Amino acid sequence: MSTRHVWIAITVLVVLTSAGTRGASQDLLRDALGDRHVADHWIYDDWSRAVETARAQDKPILAVFRCVP
């Protein structure tokens, strides 16, 4: 599998997983996942901001995908 295919798969996964949580507020999502103590420098539940920041800082993105139990 080429790098391009991997990025396409990741993008599709992000779109599909974000569609399910779009209606939930960040507080509700964090409560459901138990993520009350997220580091201040993390970008939480905002993919477009993460991409913009990564490009501006010339750094990679580490994305963690989880489902609400």
N, CA, C and O atoms as a Maestro MAE file, in Angstrom:
{
 s_m_m2io_version
 :::
 2.0.0
}

f_m_ct {
 s_m_title
 :::
 protein
 m_atom[276] {
  # First column is atom index #
  i_m_mmod_type
  r_m_x_coord
  r_m_y_coord
  r_m_z_coord
  i_m_residue_number
  s_m_chain_name
  s_m_pdb_residue_name
  s_m_pdb_atom_name
  i_m_atomic_number
  :::
  1 25 0.850 -1.166 0.000 1 A "MET " " N  " 7
  2 3 0.000 0.000 0.000 1 A "MET " " CA " 6
  3 2 0.904 1.240 0.000 1 A "MET " " C  " 6
  4 15 1.832 1.335 0.803 1 A "MET " " O  " 8
  5 25 0.632 2.171 -0.888 2 A "SER " " N  " 7
  6 3 1.455 3.367 -0.997 2 A "SER " " CA " 6
  7 2 1.092 4.372 0.095 2 A "SER " " C  " 6
  8 15 0.043 4.277 0.733 2 A "SER " " O  " 8
  9 25 1.982 5.327 0.287 3 A "THR " " N  " 7
  10 3 1.745 6.369 1.280 3 A "THR " " CA " 6
  11 2 0.483 7.152 0.961 3 A "THR " " C  " 6
  12 15 -0.265 7.536 1.860 3 A "THR " " O  " 8
  13 25 0.252 7.387 -0.325 4 A "ARG " " N  " 7
  14 3 -0.951 8.118 -0.732 4 A "ARG " " CA " 6
  15 2 -2.222 7.373 -0.313 4 A "ARG " " C  " 6
  16 15 -3.181 7.986 0.156 4 A "ARG " " O  " 8
  17 25 -2.222 6.056 -0.487 5 A "HIS " " N  " 7
  18 3 -3.385 5.253 -0.091 5 A "HIS " " CA " 6
  19 2 -3.601 5.282 1.423 5 A "HIS " " C  " 6
  20 15 -4.735 5.300 1.902 5 A "HIS " " O  " 8
  21 25 -2.504 5.284 2.157 6 A "VAL " " N  " 7
  22 3 -2.613 5.352 3.619 6 A "VAL " " CA " 6
  23 2 -3.251 6.674 4.028 6 A "VAL " " C  " 6
  24 15 -4.137 6.691 4.884 6 A "VAL " " O  " 8
  25 25 -2.813 7.787 3.427 7 A "TRP " " N  " 7
  26 3 -3.387 9.095 3.770 7 A "TRP " " CA " 6
  27 2 -4.854 9.188 3.380 7 A "TRP " " C  " 6
  28 15 -5.652 9.786 4.102 7 A "TRP " " O  " 8
  29 25 -5.210 8.608 2.260 8 A "ILE " " N  " 7
  30 3 -6.624 8.599 1.856 8 A "ILE " " CA " 6
  31 2 -7.452 7.811 2.869 8 A "ILE " " C  " 6
  32 15 -8.538 8.244 3.255 8 A "ILE " " O  " 8
  33 25 -6.945 6.664 3.296 9 A "ALA " " N  " 7
  34 3 -7.656 5.842 4.277 9 A "ALA " " CA " 6
  35 2 -7.800 6.584 5.606 9 A "ALA " " C  " 6
  36 15 -8.858 6.532 6.233 9 A "ALA " " O  " 8
  37 25 -6.756 7.264 6.031 10 A "ILE " " N  " 7
  38 3 -6.810 8.020 7.278 10 A "ILE " " CA " 6
  39 2 -7.831 9.148 7.172 10 A "ILE " " C  " 6
  40 15 -8.607 9.378 8.099 10 A "ILE " " O  " 8
  41 25 -7.831 9.847 6.048 11 A "THR " " N  " 7
  42 3 -8.776 10.945 5.851 11 A "THR " " CA " 6
  43 2 -10.211 10.452 5.893 11 A "THR " " C  " 6
  44 15 -11.064 11.067 6.534 11 A "THR " " O  " 8
  45 25 -10.480 9.356 5.218 12 A "VAL " " N  " 7
  46 3 -11.830 8.786 5.220 12 A "VAL " " CA " 6
  47 2 -12.224 8.382 6.639 12 A "VAL " " C  " 6
  48 15 -13.358 8.616 7.058 12 A "VAL " " O  " 8
  49 25 -11.306 7.785 7.370 13 A "LEU " " N  " 7
  50 3 -11.578 7.381 8.746 13 A "LEU " " CA " 6
  51 2 -11.897 8.586 9.623 13 A "LEU " " C  " 6
  52 15 -12.817 8.538 10.440 13 A "LEU " " O  " 8
  53 25 -11.140 9.659 9.454 14 A "VAL " " N  " 7
  54 3 -11.384 10.871 10.242 14 A "VAL " " CA " 6
  55 2 -12.765 11.434 9.945 14 A "VAL " " C  " 6
  56 15 -13.501 11.798 10.862 14 A "VAL " " O  " 8
  57 25 -13.115 11.505 8.677 15 A "VAL " " N  " 7
  58 3 -14.420 12.054 8.304 15 A "VAL " " CA " 6
  59 2 -15.545 11.199 8.871 15 A "VAL " " C  " 6
  60 15 -16.523 11.725 9.403 15 A "VAL " " O  " 8
  61 25 -15.409 9.902 8.759 16 A "LEU " " N  " 7
  62 3 -16.473 9.017 9.245 16 A "LEU " " CA " 6
  63 2 -16.590 9.045 10.766 16 A "LEU " " C  " 6
  64 15 -17.701 9.025 11.294 16 A "LEU " " O  " 8
  65 25 -15.475 9.091 11.472 17 A "THR " " N  " 7
  66 3 -15.548 9.089 12.931 17 A "THR " " CA " 6
  67 2 -15.961 10.434 13.473 17 A "THR " " C  " 6
  68 15 -16.614 10.496 14.515 17 A "THR " " O  " 8
  69 25 -15.604 11.514 12.805 18 A "SER " " N  " 7
  70 3 -15.989 12.828 13.317 18 A "SER " " CA " 6
  71 2 -17.469 13.104 13.087 18 A "SER " " C  " 6
  72 15 -18.063 13.900 13.814 18 A "SER " " O  " 8
  73 25 -18.071 12.470 12.102 19 A "ALA " " N  " 7
  74 3 -19.494 12.682 11.825 19 A "ALA " " CA " 6
  75 2 -20.351 12.208 12.997 19 A "ALA " " C  " 6
  76 15 -21.403 12.791 13.260 19 A "ALA " " O  " 8
  77 25 -19.925 11.170 13.697 20 A "GLY " " N  " 7
  78 3 -20.691 10.647 14.818 20 A "GLY " " CA " 6
  79 2 -20.619 11.508 16.058 20 A "GLY " " C  " 6
  80 15 -21.526 11.461 16.889 20 A "GLY " " O  " 8
  81 25 -19.569 12.294 16.207 21 A "THR " " N  " 7
  82 3 -19.405 13.112 17.409 21 A "THR " " CA " 6
  83 2 -19.655 14.581 17.139 21 A "THR " " C  " 6
  84 15 -19.512 15.399 18.047 21 A "THR " " O  " 8
  85 25 -20.018 14.936 15.939 22 A "ARG " " N  " 7
  86 3 -20.176 16.338 15.572 22 A "ARG " " CA " 6
  87 2 -21.222 17.035 16.437 22 A "ARG " " C  " 6
  88 15 -21.059 18.210 16.767 22 A "ARG " " O  " 8
  89 25 -22.281 16.340 16.805 23 A "GLY " " N  " 7
  90 3 -23.338 16.961 17.588 23 A "GLY " " CA " 6
  91 2 -23.008 17.069 19.075 23 A "GLY " " C  " 6
  92 15 -23.624 17.867 19.781 23 A "GLY " " O  " 8
  93 25 -22.064 16.296 19.555 24 A "ALA " " N  " 7
  94 3 -21.709 16.313 20.981 24 A "ALA " " CA " 6
  95 2 -20.738 17.448 21.269 24 A "ALA " " C  " 6
  96 15 -19.830 17.717 20.483 24 A "ALA " " O  " 8
  97 25 -20.934 18.099 22.387 25 A "SER " " N  " 7
  98 3 -19.994 19.155 22.762 25 A "SER " " CA " 6
  99 2 -18.699 18.515 23.249 25 A "SER " " C  " 6
  100 15 -18.667 17.330 23.580 25 A "SER " " O  " 8
  101 25 -17.639 19.307 23.289 26 A "GLN " " N  " 7
  102 3 -16.362 18.782 23.764 26 A "GLN " " CA " 6
  103 2 -16.461 18.292 25.196 26 A "GLN " " C  " 6
  104 15 -15.860 17.274 25.539 26 A "GLN " " O  " 8
  105 25 -17.204 18.992 26.039 27 A "ASP " " N  " 7
  106 3 -17.321 18.562 27.431 27 A "ASP " " CA " 6
  107 2 -18.016 17.212 27.542 27 A "ASP " " C  " 6
  108 15 -17.585 16.355 28.314 27 A "ASP " " O  " 8
  109 25 -19.084 17.015 26.781 28 A "LEU " " N  " 7
  110 3 -19.786 15.727 26.822 28 A "LEU " " CA " 6
  111 2 -18.896 14.604 26.328 28 A "LEU " " C  " 6
  112 15 -18.886 13.516 26.904 28 A "LEU " " O  " 8
  113 25 -18.141 14.864 25.255 29 A "LEU " " N  " 7
  114 3 -17.237 13.853 24.707 29 A "LEU " " CA " 6
  115 2 -16.130 13.532 25.705 29 A "LEU " " C  " 6
  116 15 -15.819 12.364 25.937 29 A "LEU " " O  " 8
  117 25 -15.544 14.554 26.286 30 A "ARG " " N  " 7
  118 3 -14.472 14.327 27.267 30 A "ARG " " CA " 6
  119 2 -14.989 13.569 28.482 30 A "ARG " " C  " 6
  120 15 -14.300 12.692 29.004 30 A "ARG " " O  " 8
  121 25 -16.188 13.895 28.935 31 A "ASP " " N  " 7
  122 3 -16.771 13.165 30.062 31 A "ASP " " CA " 6
  123 2 -17.004 11.699 29.711 31 A "ASP " " C  " 6
  124 15 -16.703 10.809 30.507 31 A "ASP " " O  " 8
  125 25 -17.533 11.455 28.533 32 A "ALA " " N  " 7
  126 3 -17.825 10.084 28.116 32 A "ALA " " CA " 6
  127 2 -16.551 9.255 27.987 32 A "ALA " " C  " 6
  128 15 -16.553 8.060 28.283 32 A "ALA " " O  " 8
  129 25 -15.456 9.890 27.542 33 A "LEU " " N  " 7
  130 3 -14.196 9.175 27.368 33 A "LEU " " CA " 6
  131 2 -13.315 9.208 28.614 33 A "LEU " " C  " 6
  132 15 -12.304 8.509 28.683 33 A "LEU " " O  " 8
  133 25 -13.700 10.016 29.592 34 A "GLY " " N  " 7
  134 3 -12.886 10.132 30.794 34 A "GLY " " CA " 6
  135 2 -11.645 10.982 30.580 34 A "GLY " " C  " 6
  136 15 -10.651 10.806 31.283 34 A "GLY " " O  " 8
  137 25 -11.684 11.899 29.624 35 A "ASP " " N  " 7
  138 3 -10.532 12.744 29.292 35 A "ASP " " CA " 6
  139 2 -10.665 14.122 29.929 35 A "ASP " " C  " 6
  140 15 -10.667 15.127 29.217 35 A "ASP " " O  " 8
  141 25 -10.773 14.189 31.219 36 A "ARG " " N  " 7
  142 3 -10.945 15.479 31.873 36 A "ARG " " CA " 6
  143 2 -9.632 16.239 32.033 36 A "ARG " " C  " 6
  144 15 -9.654 17.458 32.205 36 A "ARG " " O  " 8
  145 25 -8.500 15.563 31.982 37 A "HIS " " N  " 7
  146 3 -7.201 16.201 32.204 37 A "HIS " " CA " 6
  147 2 -6.352 16.137 30.934 37 A "HIS " " C  " 6
  148 15 -5.286 15.520 30.915 37 A "HIS " " O  " 8
  149 25 -6.831 16.772 29.897 38 A "VAL " " N  " 7
  150 3 -6.118 16.809 28.619 38 A "VAL " " CA " 6
  151 2 -5.106 17.942 28.669 38 A "VAL " " C  " 6
  152 15 -5.412 19.031 29.156 38 A "VAL " " O  " 8
  153 25 -3.899 17.691 28.166 39 A "ALA " " N  " 7
  154 3 -2.844 18.708 28.184 39 A "ALA " " CA " 6
  155 2 -3.284 19.951 27.403 39 A "ALA " " C  " 6
  156 15 -3.983 19.845 26.395 39 A "ALA " " O  " 8
  157 25 -2.872 21.108 27.873 40 A "ASP " " N  " 7
  158 3 -3.275 22.373 27.246 40 A "ASP " " CA " 6
  159 2 -2.807 22.503 25.799 40 A "ASP " " C  " 6
  160 15 -3.476 23.148 24.992 40 A "ASP " " O  " 8
  161 25 -1.681 21.907 25.464 41 A "HIS " " N  " 7
  162 3 -1.159 22.045 24.102 41 A "HIS " " CA " 6
  163 2 -1.776 21.038 23.119 41 A "HIS " " C  " 6
  164 15 -1.492 21.105 21.923 41 A "HIS " " O  " 8
  165 25 -2.594 20.126 23.589 42 A "TRP " " N  " 7
  166 3 -3.272 19.187 22.695 42 A "TRP " " CA " 6
  167 2 -4.401 19.896 21.966 42 A "TRP " " C  " 6
  168 15 -5.037 20.800 22.509 42 A "TRP " " O  " 8
  169 25 -4.639 19.481 20.747 43 A "ILE " " N  " 7
  170 3 -5.790 19.967 19.984 43 A "ILE " " CA " 6
  171 2 -6.812 18.842 20.032 43 A "ILE " " C  " 6
  172 15 -6.584 17.760 19.491 43 A "ILE " " O  " 8
  173 25 -7.924 19.099 20.674 44 A "TYR " " N  " 7
  174 3 -8.901 18.065 20.981 44 A "TYR " " CA " 6
  175 2 -10.137 18.239 20.115 44 A "TYR " " C  " 6
  176 15 -10.831 19.251 20.214 44 A "TYR " " O  " 8
  177 25 -10.415 17.259 19.269 45 A "ASP " " N  " 7
  178 3 -11.645 17.211 18.485 45 A "ASP " " CA " 6
  179 2 -11.770 18.390 17.497 45 A "ASP " " C  " 6
  180 15 -12.855 18.944 17.318 45 A "ASP " " O  " 8
  181 25 -10.644 18.764 16.861 46 A "ASP " " N  " 7
  182 3 -10.661 19.843 15.869 46 A "ASP " " CA " 6
  183 2 -9.598 19.547 14.807 46 A "ASP " " C  " 6
  184 15 -8.494 20.091 14.846 46 A "ASP " " O  " 8
  185 25 -9.951 18.681 13.866 47 A "TRP " " N  " 7
  186 3 -8.996 18.204 12.869 47 A "TRP " " CA " 6
  187 2 -8.438 19.342 12.006 47 A "TRP " " C  " 6
  188 15 -7.235 19.380 11.748 47 A "TRP " " O  " 8
  189 25 -9.282 20.255 11.563 48 A "SER " " N  " 7
  190 3 -8.789 21.321 10.684 48 A "SER " " CA " 6
  191 2 -7.778 22.208 11.415 48 A "SER " " C  " 6
  192 15 -6.792 22.635 10.816 48 A "SER " " O  " 8
  193 25 -8.007 22.486 12.683 49 A "ARG " " N  " 7
  194 3 -7.039 23.267 13.462 49 A "ARG " " CA " 6
  195 2 -5.738 22.495 13.651 49 A "ARG " " C  " 6
  196 15 -4.657 23.084 13.624 49 A "ARG " " O  " 8
  197 25 -5.835 21.188 13.840 50 A "ALA " " N  " 7
  198 3 -4.636 20.358 13.979 50 A "ALA " " CA " 6
  199 2 -3.794 20.395 12.708 50 A "ALA " " C  " 6
  200 15 -2.571 20.512 12.770 50 A "ALA " " O  " 8
  201 25 -4.452 20.296 11.558 51 A "VAL " " N  " 7
  202 3 -3.735 20.331 10.278 51 A "VAL " " CA " 6
  203 2 -3.070 21.690 10.085 51 A "VAL " " C  " 6
  204 15 -1.905 21.758 9.693 51 A "VAL " " O  " 8
  205 25 -3.794 22.767 10.354 52 A "GLU " " N  " 7
  206 3 -3.231 24.112 10.200 52 A "GLU " " CA " 6
  207 2 -2.018 24.310 11.116 52 A "GLU " " C  " 6
  208 15 -0.998 24.853 10.691 52 A "GLU " " O  " 8
  209 25 -2.131 23.873 12.355 53 A "THR " " N  " 7
  210 3 -1.039 24.021 13.305 53 A "THR " " CA " 6
  211 2 0.164 23.184 12.901 53 A "THR " " C  " 6
  212 15 1.302 23.644 12.991 53 A "THR " " O  " 8
  213 25 -0.079 21.965 12.458 54 A "ALA " " N  " 7
  214 3 1.018 21.090 12.032 54 A "ALA " " CA " 6
  215 2 1.757 21.677 10.834 54 A "ALA " " C  " 6
  216 15 2.986 21.637 10.778 54 A "ALA " " O  " 8
  217 25 1.017 22.215 9.890 55 A "ARG " " N  " 7
  218 3 1.653 22.841 8.732 55 A "ARG " " CA " 6
  219 2 2.459 24.071 9.132 55 A "ARG " " C  " 6
  220 15 3.582 24.264 8.665 55 A "ARG " " O  " 8
  221 25 1.891 24.893 9.990 56 A "ALA " " N  " 7
  222 3 2.575 26.119 10.416 56 A "ALA " " CA " 6
  223 2 3.856 25.810 11.184 56 A "ALA " " C  " 6
  224 15 4.843 26.536 11.062 56 A "ALA " " O  " 8
  225 25 3.846 24.742 11.970 57 A "GLN " " N  " 7
  226 3 5.007 24.385 12.785 57 A "GLN " " CA " 6
  227 2 5.888 23.333 12.113 57 A "GLN " " C  " 6
  228 15 6.923 22.945 12.655 57 A "GLN " " O  " 8
  229 25 5.473 22.871 10.922 58 A "ASP " " N  " 7
  230 3 6.196 21.834 10.187 58 A "ASP " " CA " 6
  231 2 6.440 20.596 11.063 58 A "ASP " " C  " 6
  232 15 7.551 20.075 11.149 58 A "ASP " " O  " 8
  233 25 5.344 20.147 11.715 59 A "LYS " " N  " 7
  234 3 5.409 18.978 12.586 59 A "LYS " " CA " 6
  235 2 4.331 17.975 12.171 59 A "LYS " " C  " 6
  236 15 3.335 18.355 11.555 59 A "LYS " " O  " 8
  237 25 4.527 16.697 12.506 60 A "PRO " " N  " 7
  238 3 3.506 15.689 12.188 60 A "PRO " " CA " 6
  239 2 2.350 15.743 13.174 60 A "PRO " " C  " 6
  240 15 2.427 16.400 14.212 60 A "PRO " " O  " 8
  241 25 1.279 15.040 12.828 61 A "ILE " " N  " 7
  242 3 0.104 14.934 13.692 61 A "ILE " " CA " 6
  243 2 0.056 13.523 14.264 61 A "ILE " " C  " 6
  244 15 0.208 12.543 13.535 61 A "ILE " " O  " 8
  245 25 -0.154 13.429 15.551 62 A "LEU " " N  " 7
  246 3 -0.430 12.140 16.194 62 A "LEU " " CA " 6
  247 2 -1.909 12.159 16.543 62 A "LEU " " C  " 6
  248 15 -2.332 12.910 17.423 62 A "LEU " " O  " 8
  249 25 -2.686 11.349 15.868 63 A "ALA " " N  " 7
  250 3 -4.129 11.318 16.098 63 A "ALA " " CA " 6
  251 2 -4.519 10.014 16.780 63 A "ALA " " C  " 6
  252 15 -4.063 8.938 16.393 63 A "ALA " " O  " 8
  253 25 -5.364 10.119 17.795 64 A "VAL " " N  " 7
  254 3 -5.882 8.963 18.509 64 A "VAL " " CA " 6
  255 2 -7.381 8.923 18.283 64 A "VAL " " C  " 6
  256 15 -8.083 9.893 18.567 64 A "VAL " " O  " 8
  257 25 -7.872 7.804 17.773 65 A "PHE " " N  " 7
  258 3 -9.300 7.652 17.482 65 A "PHE " " CA " 6
  259 2 -9.887 6.655 18.475 65 A "PHE " " C  " 6
  260 15 -9.413 5.525 18.598 65 A "PHE " " O  " 8
  261 25 -10.930 7.097 19.185 66 A "ARG " " N  " 7
  262 3 -11.599 6.218 20.136 66 A "ARG " " CA " 6
  263 2 -13.096 6.374 19.972 66 A "ARG " " C  " 6
  264 15 -13.579 7.385 19.463 66 A "ARG " " O  " 8
  265 25 -13.806 5.382 20.400 67 A "CYS " " N  " 7
  266 3 -15.273 5.417 20.345 67 A "CYS " " CA " 6
  267 2 -15.814 5.652 21.740 67 A "CYS " " C  " 6
  268 15 -15.241 5.201 22.732 67 A "CYS " " O  " 8
  269 25 -16.916 6.358 21.799 68 A "VAL " " N  " 7
  270 3 -17.582 6.554 23.079 68 A "VAL " " CA " 6
  271 2 -18.197 5.229 23.493 68 A "VAL " " C  " 6
  272 15 -18.925 4.612 22.715 68 A "VAL " " O  " 8
  273 25 -17.906 4.781 24.724 69 A "PRO " " N  " 7
  274 3 -18.429 3.473 25.157 69 A "PRO " " CA " 6
  275 2 -19.925 3.469 25.326 69 A "PRO " " C  " 6
  276 15 -20.502 2.442 25.685 69 A "PRO " " O  " 8
  :::
 }
 m_bond[275] {
  # First column is bond index #
  i_m_from
  i_m_to
  i_m_order
  :::
  1 1 2 1
  2 2 3 1
  3 3 4 2
  4 3 5 1
  5 5 6 1
  6 6 7 1
  7 7 8 2
  8 7 9 1
  9 9 10 1
  10 10 11 1
  11 11 12 2
  12 11 13 1
  13 13 14 1
  14 14 15 1
  15 15 16 2
  16 15 17 1
  17 17 18 1
  18 18 19 1
  19 19 20 2
  20 19 21 1
  21 21 22 1
  22 22 23 1
  23 23 24 2
  24 23 25 1
  25 25 26 1
  26 26 27 1
  27 27 28 2
  28 27 29 1
  29 29 30 1
  30 30 31 1
  31 31 32 2
  32 31 33 1
  33 33 34 1
  34 34 35 1
  35 35 36 2
  36 35 37 1
  37 37 38 1
  38 38 39 1
  39 39 40 2
  40 39 41 1
  41 41 42 1
  42 42 43 1
  43 43 44 2
  44 43 45 1
  45 45 46 1
  46 46 47 1
  47 47 48 2
  48 47 49 1
  49 49 50 1
  50 50 51 1
  51 51 52 2
  52 51 53 1
  53 53 54 1
  54 54 55 1
  55 55 56 2
  56 55 57 1
  57 57 58 1
  58 58 59 1
  59 59 60 2
  60 59 61 1
  61 61 62 1
  62 62 63 1
  63 63 64 2
  64 63 65 1
  65 65 66 1
  66 66 67 1
  67 67 68 2
  68 67 69 1
  69 69 70 1
  70 70 71 1
  71 71 72 2
  72 71 73 1
  73 73 74 1
  74 74 75 1
  75 75 76 2
  76 75 77 1
  77 77 78 1
  78 78 79 1
  79 79 80 2
  80 79 81 1
  81 81 82 1
  82 82 83 1
  83 83 84 2
  84 83 85 1
  85 85 86 1
  86 86 87 1
  87 87 88 2
  88 87 89 1
  89 89 90 1
  90 90 91 1
  91 91 92 2
  92 91 93 1
  93 93 94 1
  94 94 95 1
  95 95 96 2
  96 95 97 1
  97 97 98 1
  98 98 99 1
  99 99 100 2
  100 99 101 1
  101 101 102 1
  102 102 103 1
  103 103 104 2
  104 103 105 1
  105 105 106 1
  106 106 107 1
  107 107 108 2
  108 107 109 1
  109 109 110 1
  110 110 111 1
  111 111 112 2
  112 111 113 1
  113 113 114 1
  114 114 115 1
  115 115 116 2
  116 115 117 1
  117 117 118 1
  118 118 119 1
  119 119 120 2
  120 119 121 1
  121 121 122 1
  122 122 123 1
  123 123 124 2
  124 123 125 1
  125 125 126 1
  126 126 127 1
  127 127 128 2
  128 127 129 1
  129 129 130 1
  130 130 131 1
  131 131 132 2
  132 131 133 1
  133 133 134 1
  134 134 135 1
  135 135 136 2
  136 135 137 1
  137 137 138 1
  138 138 139 1
  139 139 140 2
  140 139 141 1
  141 141 142 1
  142 142 143 1
  143 143 144 2
  144 143 145 1
  145 145 146 1
  146 146 147 1
  147 147 148 2
  148 147 149 1
  149 149 150 1
  150 150 151 1
  151 151 152 2
  152 151 153 1
  153 153 154 1
  154 154 155 1
  155 155 156 2
  156 155 157 1
  157 157 158 1
  158 158 159 1
  159 159 160 2
  160 159 161 1
  161 161 162 1
  162 162 163 1
  163 163 164 2
  164 163 165 1
  165 165 166 1
  166 166 167 1
  167 167 168 2
  168 167 169 1
  169 169 170 1
  170 170 171 1
  171 171 172 2
  172 171 173 1
  173 173 174 1
  174 174 175 1
  175 175 176 2
  176 175 177 1
  177 177 178 1
  178 178 179 1
  179 179 180 2
  180 179 181 1
  181 181 182 1
  182 182 183 1
  183 183 184 2
  184 183 185 1
  185 185 186 1
  186 186 187 1
  187 187 188 2
  188 187 189 1
  189 189 190 1
  190 190 191 1
  191 191 192 2
  192 191 193 1
  193 193 194 1
  194 194 195 1
  195 195 196 2
  196 195 197 1
  197 197 198 1
  198 198 199 1
  199 199 200 2
  200 199 201 1
  201 201 202 1
  202 202 203 1
  203 203 204 2
  204 203 205 1
  205 205 206 1
  206 206 207 1
  207 207 208 2
  208 207 209 1
  209 209 210 1
  210 210 211 1
  211 211 212 2
  212 211 213 1
  213 213 214 1
  214 214 215 1
  215 215 216 2
  216 215 217 1
  217 217 218 1
  218 218 219 1
  219 219 220 2
  220 219 221 1
  221 221 222 1
  222 222 223 1
  223 223 224 2
  224 223 225 1
  225 225 226 1
  226 226 227 1
  227 227 228 2
  228 227 229 1
  229 229 230 1
  230 230 231 1
  231 231 232 2
  232 231 233 1
  233 233 234 1
  234 234 235 1
  235 235 236 2
  236 235 237 1
  237 237 238 1
  238 238 239 1
  239 239 240 2
  240 239 241 1
  241 241 242 1
  242 242 243 1
  243 243 244 2
  244 243 245 1
  245 245 246 1
  246 246 247 1
  247 247 248 2
  248 247 249 1
  249 249 250 1
  250 250 251 1
  251 251 252 2
  252 251 253 1
  253 253 254 1
  254 254 255 1
  255 255 256 2
  256 255 257 1
  257 257 258 1
  258 258 259 1
  259 259 260 2
  260 259 261 1
  261 261 262 1
  262 262 263 1
  263 263 264 2
  264 263 265 1
  265 265 266 1
  266 266 267 1
  267 267 268 2
  268 267 269 1
  269 269 270 1
  270 270 271 1
  271 271 272 2
  272 271 273 1
  273 273 274 1
  274 274 275 1
  275 275 276 2
  :::
 }
}
